[in-house]
Amino acid sequence: MSVIIDVANLSKTYASGFRALRAVNLQIRQGEIFALLGPNGAGKTTLISIICGIVRPSEGKVTVAGHDIIRDYRTARSLIGLVPQELTTDAFESAWTTVSLSRGLFGKAPNPAHLEKVLRELSLWDKKDNRIITLSGGMKRRLLIAKALSHEPQILFLDEPTAGVDVELRREMWGLVRRLRSSGVTIILTTHYIEEAEEMADRVGVINNGEIIVVEDKAELMRKLGRKQLTLQLRQPLGEIPPALQRHRLELANQGSELIYTYDSRAAHGEGDGIVALLDDLTAAGIGFKDLHTTQSSLEDIFVGLLRSGR
């Protein structure tokens, strides 16, 4: 898969002396959904703003489909649609006027059929003549997406796109994102809703204190860093963990009626500390169980763990 955004050694220090980004290197693949996660103040919005040409970098280089964002700004920017966090629209324009104007700002010839398609996909067609001030918060959020798509970009940045919208609308927007990706649009998503990244993203990047601490395919990240728990419901409660089981680093729960074994999924069947060895030791110790079940780390668990470890 070819690279459509290439960020090399990118840093940003503001006039106040605050260093928002520190030698960031990142490549976004064409046609993927890439989720950028990080706490408030981590540098997500600064990174997006630089790629989109809104903020100038202090150091480093960014190219969009091979076009330098500074030397070839107009071409690079024309390839990008940006949906910002803030609702920034002229309250007294109609929905149709604002998407038409957005398309014209990029030098695109009028294309009413495309604008109609975008508004219909976002359930805004019946509101096309309404002034923006009369729209609900969710409709205004969708209108920002319509504006970003008006000039038919190859890349779409969604900066916290579902903040403040209800669950039903969030699901609709997820569906739109998938349709866009299937049509060839590259999606870069920042979100506080980690379930969005878990459900939609192909790859995940985590940024903290202005540094990218991990970039990985979502499935591979969960395989590498996810942990599983095996819970054994015992036939007879235990007052303490017997010495013969100490090497497995077990926990007693539910007043001694459950044993919890936490393990790396890669080592689930390994020798010494694997599940098979644990079950053998339970049998040898005469400890019976009546049921068992497993749970696996979510992407949120992994994200929190990465921030705590400072990776």
Residue pairs with C-beta under 8 A, 6 or more apart in sequence:
1 29
1 30
1 31
1 32
2 29
2 30
3 27
3 28
3 29
3 30
4 28
4 29
4 30
4 64
4 65
4 154
4 155
4 186
5 26
5 27
5 28
5 51
5 62
5 63
5 64
5 155
5 186
5 188
6 27
6 28
6 61
6 62
6 63
7 24
7 25
7 26
7 27
7 47
7 51
7 60
7 61
7 62
8 25
8 60
8 61
8 62
9 23
9 24
9 25
9 59
9 60
9 61
10 21
10 23
10 24
10 25
10 26
10 47
10 50
10 57
10 59
10 60
10 61
10 62
11 19
11 21
11 22
11 23
11 24
11 57
11 58
11 59
11 60
12 19
12 20
12 21
12 43
12 46
12 50
12 55
12 57
12 58
12 210
13 19
13 20
13 58
14 20
19 210
20 43
20 46
20 210
21 43
21 46
21 47
21 50
21 57
21 210
21 211
22 209
22 210
22 211
23 59
23 60
23 211
24 43
24 47
24 60
24 207
24 210
24 211
24 212
25 212
26 47
26 205
26 212
26 215
28 34
28 155
28 186
28 188
29 186
29 202
29 203
30 154
30 184
30 186
31 181
31 184
31 185
31 186
32 181
32 186
32 187
32 202
32 203
33 177
33 178
33 181
33 187
33 189
33 200
33 201
33 202
33 203
34 186
34 187
34 188
34 189
34 201
34 202
34 203
34 204
34 205
35 189
35 190
35 191
35 196
35 197
35 200
35 201
35 203
35 204
35 205
35 218
36 44
36 47
36 48
36 188
36 189
36 190
36 205
36 206
36 207
37 190
37 191
37 194
37 197
37 204
37 205
37 206
37 207
37 303
38 44
38 190
38 206
38 207
38 208
39 208
39 307
42 207
42 208
42 209
42 210
43 207
43 209
43 210
43 211
44 159
44 190
44 207
45 85
45 159
45 190
46 55
46 210
47 207
48 82
48 157
48 159
48 188
48 190
49 55
50 56
50 57
50 62
50 69
51 62
51 64
51 69
51 80
51 157
52 77
52 80
52 82
52 157
53 69
53 73
53 76
53 77
56 70
61 68
62 68
62 69
63 69
63 76
64 76
64 79
64 80
64 155
65 76
65 79
65 154
67 75
67 76
67 79
68 76
69 76
69 77
77 106
78 106
78 107
78 151
78 153
79 153
79 154
79 155
80 153
80 154
80 155
80 156
80 157
81 148
81 149
81 150
81 151
81 153
81 155
81 156
81 157
82 148
82 156
82 157
82 159
83 144
83 145
83 147
83 148
83 156
83 157
83 158
83 159
83 161
84 144
84 159
85 159
85 160
85 163
87 137
87 140
87 141
87 144
88 144
89 98
89 132
89 140
89 143
89 144
89 147
90 98
90 132
91 131
91 132
91 133
92 131
92 132
92 133
93 101
93 131
93 132
94 128
94 129
94 130
94 131
94 132
95 119
95 124
95 127
95 128
95 129
95 130
95 132
95 135
95 143
95 146
96 115
96 119
96 128
96 129
98 132
98 143
98 147
99 115
99 118
99 119
99 143
99 146
99 147
99 150
100 110
100 115
100 150
102 147
102 148
102 150
102 151
103 110
103 111
103 114
103 115
103 150
103 151
104 110
105 151
106 150
106 151
108 150
108 151
108 152
114 150
114 152
115 146
115 150
116 125
118 146
118 149
118 150
119 125
119 128
119 146
121 176
121 179
122 142
122 143
122 145
122 146
122 176
123 142
123 172
124 139
124 142
124 143
124 146
127 135
127 139
132 140
132 143
135 143
137 164
137 165
138 164
138 165
138 166
138 169
141 161
141 162
141 163
141 164
141 165
141 169
142 169
142 173
145 158
145 161
145 173
145 176
148 156
148 157
149 156
149 180
153 185
154 184
154 185
154 186
155 185
155 186
155 187
155 188
156 180
156 185
156 186
156 187
156 188
157 188
158 177
158 187
158 188
158 189
158 190
158 191
159 190
160 190
160 191
160 192
161 173
161 189
161 191
162 169
162 170
162 173
162 191
162 193
162 196
163 192
165 173
170 193
170 196
174 196
174 199
174 200
177 187
177 189
177 200
178 200
180 187
181 187
189 196
189 197
189 200
189 201
191 197
194 298
194 299
194 300
194 303
195 298
195 299
195 300
197 204
197 218
197 299
198 218
198 298
198 299
198 300
201 218
202 217
202 218
203 215
203 216
203 217
203 218
204 214
204 215
204 216
204 217
204 218
204 221
204 299
205 212
205 214
205 215
206 212
206 213
206 214
206 215
206 303
206 306
206 307
207 213
208 306
208 307
208 310
213 306
213 310
213 311
214 221
214 306
214 311
216 224
218 299
221 299
221 302
222 296
222 297
222 299
222 302
223 265
223 266
224 266
225 297
225 302
225 305
225 306
226 265
226 296
226 297
226 301
226 302
227 262
227 263
227 264
227 265
227 296
227 297
227 301
228 262
228 263
228 264
228 265
228 268
228 294
228 295
228 296
228 297
229 260
229 261
229 262
229 263
229 294
229 295
229 296
230 260
230 261
230 262
230 263
230 275
230 278
230 292
230 293
230 294
231 253
231 258
231 259
231 260
231 261
231 292
231 293
231 294
231 295
232 258
232 259
232 260
232 261
232 282
232 289
232 291
232 292
233 257
233 258
233 289
233 290
233 291
233 292
234 256
234 257
234 258
234 259
234 287
234 288
234 289
234 290
235 288
235 289
235 290
236 287
236 288
237 255
237 256
237 257
238 252
238 256
238 259
238 287
239 256
240 252
241 250
241 252
241 259
242 285
242 287
244 281
244 284
244 285
245 278
245 281
245 282
245 285
245 287
247 272
247 273
248 261
248 273
248 277
248 278
248 281
249 261
249 262
250 259
250 260
250 261
250 278
251 259
251 260
251 262
252 258
252 259
252 260
253 259
253 260
259 289
261 275
261 278
263 273
263 274
263 275
265 296
267 273
267 274
268 274
268 275
269 275
269 276
271 277
282 288
282 289
297 305
